[in-house]
C-alpha cells in the first residue's frame, strides 16, 4: 500500500489557474507512473491525465485536452497537474494514483491512496 499526498488546491474564480502537486514521503513517485483523477459532487470519478515514470508518455481524458497539463520532476519526487482557464465544472476533489500503462498505453490504477486536493471554482 502506497500513500500519496495531494496539495495545491483552493478556491479560485473562473478563468484562473492552479497547479496541483502529488508526492510521497518515500521515493515512490520518482520511479512510478502516476495518474490524476477527480470526483465532482454527484458525479462519477473521471480520469484526468497520466504520465509514465520518465515523462515520455502522457495521456489525457477526452475532455481534458488543452486546459490540463501533467508533468513531473523526479528530483523532487513530484508529479504536477496544471489546470488553466478554470471553469465551475472543474470543481472536484483531485486524486493522484500510482499505476502503470497497459499494452495500449492506457493508465491502470494500482492500490495507492491519498486524501485528495479540493479545487473549487466559483464566481
C-alpha positions in Angstrom: 0.0 0.0 0.0 1.4 3.4 -1.1 0.0 6.6 0.4 0.3 9.8 -1.6 -0.1 13.4 -0.7 -2.0 15.8 -3.0 -1.6 19.6 -2.5 -2.2 22.9 -4.2 -6.0 23.1 -4.2 -8.0 26.1 -3.3 -10.9 28.4 -4.3 -10.5 30.4 -7.5 -12.5 32.5 -9.9 -13.4 31.2 -13.3 -10.6 31.8 -15.8 -7.9 31.3 -13.2 -5.2 28.7 -13.0 -3.5 26.5 -10.4 -1.0 23.7 -10.1 -1.6 20.6 -8.1 1.2 18.5 -6.7 1.4 14.8 -5.9 4.2 13.4 -3.8 5.0 10.8 -1.1 7.2 10.5 1.9 9.2 7.7 0.3 10.8 7.9 -3.1 7.9 6.2 -4.9 6.7 8.9 -7.3 10.1 9.3 -9.0 10.1 5.7 -10.1 6.4 5.2 -10.9 3.7 6.1 -13.5 1.2 8.4 -11.9 -2.4 9.4 -12.9 -4.8 12.1 -11.8 -8.5 11.5 -11.3 -11.2 13.8 -10.0 -14.5 13.4 -8.2 -17.1 16.1 -8.6 -20.2 16.3 -6.4 -22.9 13.9 -7.6 -20.7 12.6 -10.4 -18.6 9.5 -11.1 -14.8 9.5 -10.9 -13.2 10.9 -14.0 -9.8 10.3 -15.5 -7.8 13.5 -15.9 -4.3 12.6 -17.0 -1.4 10.2 -16.5 2.3 10.2 -17.0 4.9 7.4 -17.1 7.9 7.3 -14.9 10.2 9.0 -17.4 7.7 11.6 -18.5 8.0 10.5 -22.1 4.4 9.2 -22.3 1.3 11.2 -21.3 -2.4 10.5 -21.7 -5.3 12.8 -21.1 -9.0 12.3 -20.6 -11.1 13.3 -23.7 -12.5 16.4 -22.1 -9.1 17.5 -20.6 -7.1 18.2 -23.7 -5.9 21.8 -23.9 -6.5 23.2 -20.4 -4.7 20.4 -18.5 -1.1 19.6 -18.4 0.7 16.8 -16.5 4.4 16.9 -15.8 6.9 15.6 -13.3 10.1 16.4 -11.5 11.7 13.2 -10.4 14.4 15.1 -8.5 11.6 16.4 -6.3 9.7 13.1 -6.3 6.7 15.0 -7.5 4.1 14.9 -10.3 2.2 18.1 -11.2 -1.2 18.8 -12.7 -1.5 22.3 -14.3 -5.1 23.5 -14.8 -5.7 26.6 -16.9 -8.8 28.6 -17.7 -10.7 27.1 -14.8 -14.4 26.5 -15.1 -17.1 25.9 -12.4 -17.4 22.4 -13.7 -13.8 21.8 -12.7 -14.9 21.9 -9.1 -13.9 18.5 -7.6 -11.6 16.6 -5.3 -8.5 15.7 -7.3 -6.6 12.5 -6.5 -3.3 11.1 -7.7 -2.6 7.4 -8.0 0.4 5.2 -8.7 -0.2 2.8 -11.6 1.1 1.6 -14.9 0.3 1.8 -18.6 -1.1 -1.3 -20.3 -0.2 -2.6 -23.8 -2.5 0.0 -25.3 -0.8 2.8 -23.4 -3.9 3.2 -21.1 -3.3 4.1 -17.5 -4.3 1.5 -14.9 -4.5 2.4 -11.2 -3.0 0.3 -8.5 -3.6 0.5 -4.8 -2.1 3.9 -4.0 -4.2 6.3 -1.9 -4.3 9.9 -1.0 -6.6 12.3 0.8 -7.2 14.4 -2.3 -7.0 18.1 -3.1 -10.2 20.2 -3.2 -10.5 22.6 -6.1 -13.4 25.0 -6.0 -14.2 27.3 -9.0 -16.8 29.9 -8.2 -17.7 33.5 -9.1 
